[in-house]
Amino acid sequence: MMGMTDRQFDAHNKTLLRVYEDIRKEIEQLTGGKKSEKLEILIKDTMDSLNRP
């Protein structure tokens, strides 16, 4: 069984980050600017993964 290459994993994480950011915008619009703490953690973790050397 083969896994993902680093490049495929990064592309996957970029897609996830775009989805998370879209969800963040929707939440902020629906709640008058409130944020989801769990979503912010997911965004930070995904960004950290993409910024690794």
Buried (B, 14 or more C-beta within 10 A) or exposed (E): EEEEEEEEEBEEBEEBBEEBEEBBEEBEEEEEEEEBEEBEEBBEEBEEBEEEE
